[in-house]
């Protein structure tokens, strides 16, 4: 496969990041800054306190604007059949993630074997048809809560470990997470074999956010913008794709223009992402090393609280909900434990600070529509 070693998400949680994957836009552009789970938690707080005034939009959630063209719609236009399964409640019809799919199963939960079972009835129909197909499978196995998957989970004292070994909560979560990774990997291998994805099939594996295991005091993906949550997996294998590792920084919203370019289709009508097709082919790639990549995350309580991120090569700038700025050099400090006074030279530092502030001041687009949620 081609593996992108420095791929960044546009957020640190699911709905905004996947909206970027589907639209090729930043959250500030597509306007999807809240997921269904955040909506549900806000509604619970309202009910507990008995005051709907906490958030007047409490019964509504942001959804894709009607005129926004999403990845399945582009592919359908060019003759692809589009089917999808999502086991994350944020990826469903409430926000509009089913738009463009011929068939779409949205389940509030499900494991990798269940995803395969739900998709199985489509296999013969899609594989033997005259039209190419796009299959989107959204897994939740490597996501909190982490199950202890046998035979890969190692209990304290097992496999030659010290029987008296004590694990912290974060260490135990990380061990369970590793077993979930192996569990999912086995199921992906079985799925690939069952569906017969050979040299003529493009397979892309991507994550929407990372997980934290105590690096900054949390487990899972709390309200943070640090690298362990913002950095993601992106790898592709298929016809003409080179086996290589790419160090150039890229982002999740590059996937839409990349897919259309790789399939020799017309470019998207709008996108702030860049096509990575030349990288996949091992050709002379566009000069993206100096590219600035942004990220955003919102939490709504009595008022919206926003985190902002800027990825610029080795430098990461994070502005918290209070407007305070932290700077990290991920080449010397990959888990961001030592904030710096500045990013490189005074001139470079000033340029990056201004770029982040310009992004913050531009704000969130009001393009998304508010949809009633029962």
Secondary structure, DSSP 8 states (H G I E B T S, - for coil): -EEETTEE-SSSSHHHHHHHHHHSS-HHHH-----HHHHHHHHHHHHHHT-GGG-TTTTEEEE--TT---HHHHHHHTT-EEEEEE-STTSSTTTTTTTT-SEEEE-S---HHHHHHHHHHHHHHHHTSSS-EEEEEE--TTSSS----TTT---TT-TT--TT----HHHHHHHHHHHHHHHHHHHHHHHHHHHT--TT--EEEE-S---EESTTS-EES-S--SHHHHEE-EEEESTT---EEE-S-EETTHHHHHHHHHTT----SS-SS---HHHHHTS-----TT--EEEEEEEESSSEEEEEEEEETTEEEEE-TTS-EEEEETTT-TT--S--S-SSSHHHHHHHHHHHHHHHHH---S-SEEEE--
